[in-house]
Amino acid sequence: MMWGYGMNPVWLWIYGLLSLGATVVLIVWTVRVFRNDSPSPVGPRTTDARRILDERYARGELTAEQYRQQVTDLGEQP
């Protein structure tokens, strides 16, 4: 009797496909979490336009009213 010899290679194919699928899912999840334009489970992300407005307001280039108006025009909360 040959115990353990001649294992069915189908299990190796299944394991390989499952590993490949898990790798793809991990890569997609990682990209979605760290993209700037997608909602994050950690907290809200700001767009580039909002970041520029924040910087201009911090430098004093915009008044509070101008800042609020432009943020509203972007469709975001001030």
N, C-alpha and C positions, 0 to 999 in steps of 0.2 A: 504494500500500500504506500502511496505517495501522499503523505499528509502535508497540506499547505502548498504543494507544488502545482503549477498549472492554474494559477489564479485567473479568473475571467478578466480579460483586458477592458471589458465594458466599464467596470468600476473606475478604472484609471481615466477613461474618457469623461465619465460623469464628474469625477473629482476635478479634472482639468477645466471643464466647462463651468462648473460652479465657482472655481477659483477665479477664472477670467471674468465671470459676471460680477463677482464681489469686488474685483479690482475696478471695473468700469463704474459700478455704483459708488465706490469710494471716491474716485476721481471726480465724478459729476457732483457729488455732494460737496467736496472740498471747493470746487470752482464756484458753486452757487453760494456758499457761505462767505467766501472772501471777495466776491465781486462787489464793486462800489454801488452799482445801480440796482441791486436786488435787496429786498427786505432781509434783514438779518435777525436770527433768533436772539442775538445778544442785545440789539437795540436799533433804533432808527439810524439810517445812514443819511448823510447829506449829499446833495448833488454838487457838481463843480460850480454851478451858477450860485447856489446858496452859499457855498464856501467863499466865493469871491465877494458876494454881498456882505458877508460877515466880516471879511477882512477890510473892506472899504468902510464899513460902519465903525470898526475898531480904530481905523486911522483917522476918523473924523471927516471923511469925504462926504458922508450922507447924514442928513438929519434923521431923527427917529421916525418922523412921518414918512420921509422918502424910503427909508429902510422897510418899514411896515408895508407900504404900498407895493414896493418891488417884490417883496416876499409873497404878498398876496397874489400878485400877477403871476408868479411862478406856480401858484397853486399849493403852497405850503403854509404851515402854521408859523406865525412870527415868534 
